[in-house]
Amino acid sequence: MTLSTQEACAIVRDARGEAIVISTMSAMNCMDQLDPDYALGLSSVPLMGGAAGLGLGLALSFPQRKVIVLDGDASLLMELGVLATVAGARPSNLYHFVFANGVQFNGGANLALAGSRPVDFCAMALALGYASA
């Protein structure tokens, strides 16, 4: 099932409760439009590639609070090592979503992702030790 960024972000908004939501790239823009005043929403730009690491730090700092990371495929490709770091820490309160839209946001332009084939982020996360993907 394929969802648009707007559909996926609306689902997260409706289900987040009091979660901290860290978003980057297309999800960041969408979440800002859906609920610009959400006090627990953080944008990780200009920290492209840093959303999962930021989310991990917050999840470990606030273990009683759900932390949701809305990552971009190009962003995650910049920092693939974070998957191993998150898997090693095993935070039970971190939910990491990747928007695999095949584009890299760069200022006002969309650039194609590096490589010629889709990246299987779920397989990588599972191979590194994520509990589920």
C-alpha positions in Angstrom: 0.0 0.0 0.0 1.4 3.3 -1.0 0.5 6.5 0.9 1.3 10.0 0.0 3.4 12.1 2.3 0.3 14.0 3.4 -1.7 10.8 4.1 1.1 9.3 6.1 1.7 12.5 8.1 -2.0 12.8 8.9 -2.0 9.3 10.3 1.0 10.1 12.5 -0.6 13.4 13.6 -3.8 11.6 14.6 -2.0 8.7 16.4 0.9 10.5 18.1 -0.8 11.5 21.3 1.9 13.2 23.4 4.8 11.9 21.4 7.8 13.9 20.4 7.8 14.0 16.6 11.1 14.6 14.7 10.7 15.2 11.0 12.9 16.1 8.1 12.6 16.9 4.5 9.1 16.3 2.9 7.6 15.1 6.1 8.8 18.2 7.9 7.0 20.5 5.5 3.9 18.4 5.7 3.8 18.2 9.5 4.4 21.9 9.7 1.3 22.4 7.5 -0.8 19.9 9.4 -0.1 21.3 12.9 2.4 24.2 12.9 1.9 24.8 16.6 2.5 21.3 17.9 4.8 21.9 20.9 6.5 18.5 20.7 7.3 18.7 17.0 10.9 19.2 15.9 12.4 19.7 12.5 15.9 18.4 11.9 16.9 20.6 9.0 19.6 21.8 8.5 20.6 18.5 10.1 20.0 16.4 7.0 20.7 12.9 7.9 20.4 13.5 11.6 16.8 12.8 12.4 17.3 9.2 13.6 20.2 10.2 15.8 18.3 13.1 17.3 15.3 10.8 17.9 17.5 8.2 19.6 19.0 10.9 21.9 15.5 12.0 22.9 14.2 8.5 23.3 17.0 7.6 25.7 16.6 10.9 27.5 12.8 10.6 27.9 12.1 6.8 28.1 8.5 7.5 29.3 7.6 9.4 26.2 7.1 8.0 22.7 9.4 9.4 20.1 8.5 9.3 16.4 11.1 9.9 13.7 9.8 10.8 10.2 12.9 10.4 8.1 13.6 10.9 4.4 15.3 8.3 2.2 18.0 10.6 1.0 18.5 11.8 4.6 18.9 8.3 6.0 21.3 7.4 3.1 23.6 10.2 4.4 23.9 8.6 7.8 23.3 4.8 7.4 25.4 4.1 10.4 22.7 5.5 12.6 20.6 2.3 11.9 23.3 0.2 13.8 23.4 2.8 16.6 19.6 2.7 17.1 19.5 -1.0 16.9 22.3 -1.4 19.4 20.5 1.0 21.9 17.2 -0.8 21.5 14.9 2.0 22.6 11.4 0.6 23.1 9.9 4.1 22.7 11.4 5.0 19.3 9.4 4.6 16.1 11.4 5.3 12.9 9.5 5.8 9.7 11.3 6.4 6.3 9.6 8.2 3.5 10.9 6.5 0.5 9.9 9.0 -2.2 13.1 8.7 -4.2 14.0 12.4 -4.2 16.5 14.5 -2.3 15.3 17.9 -1.2 18.0 20.5 -1.7 16.8 24.1 -1.2 14.1 24.8 -3.8 14.9 21.8 -6.1 14.3 18.1 -6.0 17.3 16.0 -7.0 17.2 12.3 -7.8 18.6 9.9 -5.1 22.0 8.4 -5.6 21.9 4.9 -7.2 19.7 3.4 -9.8 17.5 1.1 -7.7 15.3 1.5 -4.6 17.0 0.9 -1.3 15.5 -1.7 1.1 15.7 0.2 4.3 13.6 -2.4 6.1 16.0 -5.2 5.2 19.0 -3.1 6.4 17.3 -2.2 9.7 16.4 -5.8 10.4 19.9 -7.0 9.5 21.3 -4.5 11.9 19.1 -5.5 14.8 15.9 -3.4 14.7 13.1 -5.4 16.5 10.8 -5.0 13.5 10.6 -3.2 10.2 
